[in-house]
Amino acid sequence: LRALKALGIEPTVCHMNEGHAAFLAAERIRQVMERSGAGFAEAKAVVAASNVFTTHTPVPAGIDVFPPDLVERYFAPCCAQLGLSRDQFMAFGRQNPADPNEPLSMAVLAIRLSGATNGVSALHARVSQRMWAGLWPDVPVDDVPITSITNGVHVRGWLSQDMAGLFDAYLGPRWVSHPADQSVWERVEQIPDAELWRTHERRRERLVGFARRRLRMQLEQRGAPPAEREQAEEVLDPKALTIGFARRFATYKRATLLFTDPGRLSRILSDRDRPVQIIFAGKAHPADQEGKDFIRRIVHFARQPEFRHRIVFLEDYDIKVGRYLYQGVDVWLNTPRRPLEASGTSGMKATANGAINISILDGWWDEAYDGTNGWAIGRGEEYQDTGYQDQIESQALYQILESEVVPMFYARGRDGLPREWIRRMKHAMRTICPVFSAYRMVREYTERLYIPAGQQWERLGAD
């Protein structure tokens, strides 16, 4: 805000993404008071009405909180300029403003100093309403003023050149200029099955080649003997059903759910006639010991003889690795512990490239899944006993793979094409790509939140 002021720019709307940015509201109020001579109450009314806050965190443990002495140390000058005591300022960031021992919550501060608050999926908004209901003690939970705008992805930025070429040829230029137009994506049905499948198989072959090179490099860096490095050229099969799992290794995402029953998993992966393989990638927070243990377990499984050629963990996860995976896998796997996934976006990127999602009904998938555009693990149940939950949902995942996913992928016609699989690919693209795009998301923020907030700024700031 101070940089913008130095440039002579005064924003009419400020969007705070997560609570980290909440202090901008205090600075914005200070600037309005300084410019207009208004008191704190008037300046706060103008600023709060034109602030938008998006929460991304479905658990209280993910919220930044600061004790009163830190606020005193760093914000005493700001409080003085606002004409507030420390406790008056702290009250805006406390669920109970009268509790002198409660720390300052950045999310509470942002909510109290914003005219609109939203979650990043429909389910996340309902979770947020329950989470912050205490800020509106006399309001029924369903009426807590937190709305939802579901995340989206920049489809063109994650799409392979091969698939983009197909879209250019059969969807026309409007898939780029109007990516949220449902009628444009209906033309996916016009892509010949053989052409779509050849394009997808080419991307899977490139993914396997990339994974082999990466694995060999990892082994060289680890000082593995030459014989083990040579084996990197034999891992994975360019023709096999390929499952991808890549994301932050936060514990609630349950990266090791597939390994609940190693024997059953081994039987699924090692079928000679219908082989399956899994490529993992991701990073854990340095302080997340359990997340790092998940990675260690997966690497351990990948070294065992029965999994050595069927499971690969790619280190140093970044956008390049992500693109190869999104563009090359057949299935995108997502196993969060519902309702802890606020939105998630990786499955959206994979779908644009022809992958089909298998996911817990959490975050964006809870509203995207229509029964035939992918697979759902469970029916949206929530459990108190997490061990029991892992057991039930892992068995459901194995069942989906054994009875639906693997048979459908390997059911080939005379022309060698998996017609039913391709039908599901196309249906997923048609139903997901136009809805879960960044184009739709930004338009929704603009129409539903930014324009009303800007109008409030003009109306309240006029006098």
Buried (B, 14 or more C-beta within 10 A) or exposed (E): BEEEBEEEEBBEBBBBEBBEBBBBBBBBBBBBBEEEEBEBEBBBBBBBBBBBBBBBBBEEEBBBBBEBEEBBEEBEEBBEBBEBEBBEBBBBBBBEBEEEEBBBBBBBBBBBBBBBBBBBBBBBBBBBBBBBBEBBEEEEEEEBBBBBBBBBBBBBEBBBEBBBEBBEEBBEEEBBEBBBBEEBBEBBEEBEBEEBBBBBBBBBEBBBBBBBEBBBBBBEEEEBEEEBBEBBEEBBBBEBBBBBBBBBBBBBBBBBBBBBBEEBBBEBBEBEEBBBBBBBBBBBEEEBEEBBBBBEEBBEBBEEEBBBBBBBBBBEBEEEBBBBBBBBBBBBBBBBBBBBBBBBBBBBBBBBBBBBBBBBBBBBBBBBBEEEBBBBBBEEEEBEEEEEBBBBBBBBBBEBBBEEBBEBBBEEEEEEBBBEBBBBBBBBBBBBBBBBBBBBBBBBBEEBBBEBBBBBBEEBBEE
